Amino acid sequence: MRIGIGLPTFHGNLAPPDVVLDWARLADEAGFDSLVVHDKPNHDTWDPLATLAAVAPVTRRARLLTAALLLPTRDEALVAKQAAVIDLVSGGRLDLGLAVGARPDDFELFGREMRGRGRTFERQLARLVELWAAARETRATGGAAGPAPAQEPHPRLWIGGYTDAAVERAVRFGHGYLFGAPDVELMAARVPVIRAAAGRAGRGRLPIAGLAYVLPTDDEAELADGEALLQRYYGTLRKPFGELVIHGSPGDVVDAVRRYEAAGLDALHLLPVSVSVDVVRRLAAVVLPAFHGAVA
């Protein structure tokens, strides 16, 4: 199982820019498979595409993943152009995780209609592909909205959703399926459903990835700080902090990550509930050796 790590930009104003860049450099050098950014428009969370444009030049090998950009809140032509630039600057490392969104205030912020967002999302996904194809076909003339992305035919798309219709959409449009951060038990229950849908669509073994919040410590003060950060992001936690976040000793953390592997995931992106770059070092020392050698 491949291991990615989130950037601390979902902590918004509490994430100093120098820390974000140092975090990205260190995670890239340590060997994390990907650097992951959140999207929560009506919040001080950093914009995901702007963030990846900033970290692309200071990293060399890690994939750059939005997990997940709420596409129906945006103009897909602008997203196509921004994504292409990031893909070029990063040397073809962009993975575009996309979702429909669920919070009315995010849609209101952009003046977008939330009703019918599933149909809007499908139309936008098809148009993204069309825009990138046109950009490739007109490289010489510049006659289409470009530039053309570095990857062929375009950046990888990771799409999620829990309803049957959402799963069918994901296997039609996605290079991979992306869970949010639900319980590992829910992931384990849904993986066979996703695999079956991918088989019906002729997609073979579609990669499946998920997210998990993490704080590698059993120190009560550090855990309290982490809980405050997560409450700042969500407002009200749906479960006690200790049930939502992987935490504890190094052995506890590795055991918890292994449960995601046992659930059938091909990749797990760890989202540290911290603004201390030391957490990157701790996770690199504890988790990466346990999964060293995993390939996509």
C-alpha positions, -999 to 999 in steps of 0.1 A, spaced: 0 0 0 13 34 -10 14 61 17 7 98 11 7 127 35 -15 158 38 -2 193 39 -13 214 69 -32 239 47 -66 228 60 -56 246 92 -57 279 73 -44 309 91 -26 286 116 -4 272 89 26 295 83 37 296 47 73 287 55 60 256 74 39 245 45 69 247 21 92 230 45 66 203 51 63 197 14 101 195 9 106 171 38 77 148 29 90 147 -7 125 139 4 114 113 30 96 92 4 59 98 8 41 88 -24 20 120 -25 13 154 -10 -24 159 -4 -45 191 0 -81 197 12 -108 218 -3 -133 237 19 -141 270 1 -161 288 29 -132 285 54 -97 297 57 -84 264 42 -59 273 15 -71 269 -21 -60 235 -32 -48 244 -67 -30 275 -56 -13 254 -29 -1 228 -53 12 255 -77 33 268 -48 47 234 -37 53 220 -71 86 238 -77 100 229 -42 93 191 -47 107 166 -72 90 132 -70 58 130 -49 25 131 -66 4 162 -60 -32 153 -51 -64 174 -44 -85 154 -20 -109 165 -31 -116 196 -52 -153 204 -51 -157 208 -89 -194 219 -90 -185 250 -70 -160 260 -97 -158 268 -134 -144 237 -150 -127 256 -179 -106 276 -153 -99 244 -134 -87 227 -166 -63 256 -173 -50 258 -137 -46 220 -135 -26 220 -167 -2 246 -155 4 227 -122 9 195 -142 35 213 -164 53 230 -135 55 197 -116 67 176 -145 34 156 -148 28 149 -111 -7 162 -107 -35 139 -95 -68 156 -95 -92 143 -68 -127 156 -75 -160 156 -56 -195 170 -58 -195 188 -24 -221 186 4 -221 220 22 -245 247 9 -223 275 22 -195 264 -2 -218 268 -32 -232 300 -19 -197 315 -16 -191 310 -54 -227 319 -63 -232 284 -77 -263 262 -77 -261 232 -53 -293 215 -66 -285 191 -94 -248 190 -86 -245 154 -95 -256 161 -131 -234 192 -131 -205 172 -120 -208 146 -147 -211 173 -174 -180 191 -159 -160 158 -159 -167 152 -196 -159 189 -204 -125 187 -185 -115 158 -207 -127 176 -239 -108 208 -229 -75 189 -223 -79 170 -256 -84 203 -275 -54 218 -258 -32 189 -269 -45 190 -304 -38 227 -308 -3 229 -291 12 244 -323 -15 270 -329 -27 278 -294 -62 277 -307 -79 262 -276 -79 269 -239 -46 257 -228 -18 250 -221 -18 213 -227 -10 193 -195 22 173 -193 6 139 -187 -11 120 -216 -39 122 -221 -44 144 -190 -39 145 -152 -51 114 -133 -86 118 -120 -96 104 -86 -133 104 -79 -153 93 -50 -188 92 -36 -208 66 -15 -240 61 -34 -243 35 -61 -247 63 -87 -216 80 -74 -196 47 -76 -207 42 -112 -197 77 -121 -163 72 -104 -155 40 -124 -166 57 -157 -145 88 -153 -118 81 -128 -83 67 -130 -89 57 -94 -116 58 -67 -110 81 -37 -127 77 -3 -129 106 21 -121 98 57 -149 76 70 -144 46 93 -121 19 80 -150 -5 84 -171 15 59 -142 14 35 -139 -24 39 -176 -28 32 -175 -6 1 -144 -19 -16 -161 -50 -30 -189 -28 -44 -163 -6 -61 -144 -35 -74 -176 -50 -88 -186 -18 -105 -152 -14 -120 -154 -49 -134 -188 -43 -150 -174 -11 -166 -144 -30 -180 -119 -11 -158 -101 -40 -144 -86 -35 -109 -92 2 -105 -69 17 -78 -87 26 -46 -73 52 -21 -86 67 12 -78 94 37 -72 91 74 -65 117 101 -34 110 122 -15 123 151 14 100 160 15 106 198 0 95 231 9 128 248 -23 142 262 -14 179 256 -5 172 220 -37 153 215 -57 181 230 -41 206 206 -49 182 177 -86 180 188 -88 218 189 -75 219 153 -99 193 140 -128 210 158 -117 243 142 -120 227 108 -153 208 113 -170 227 140 -187 197 156 -169 163 155 -192 134 145 -173 110 169 -149 114 198 -115 126 186 -98 94 196 -121 74 173 -116 98 143 -78 101 144 -51 75 143 -29 81 173 -8 64 200 25 47 200 45 39 168 32 4 170 -4 16 174 -1 39 144 14 11 122 -13 -13 133 -40 12 125 -26 18 90 -24 -19 84 -61 -21 89 -66 1 59 -44 -22 38 -65 -52 50 -96 -33 40 -84 -35 4 -70 0 -2 -41 5 -27 -31 38 -11 -37 57 22 -32 94 25 -24 104 61 -37 138 72 -18 151 102 -39 171 127 -9 193 135 10 224 122 43 211 134 66 198 107 81 174 133 50 152 126 62 146 91 95 133 105 78 110 130 54 95 104 83 90 79 103 72 106 74 50 118 50 44 89 72 45 57 95 16 67 65 -6 74 53 -2 38 86 4 21 87 -11 -14 50 -8 -21 43 1 -57 14 16 -76 
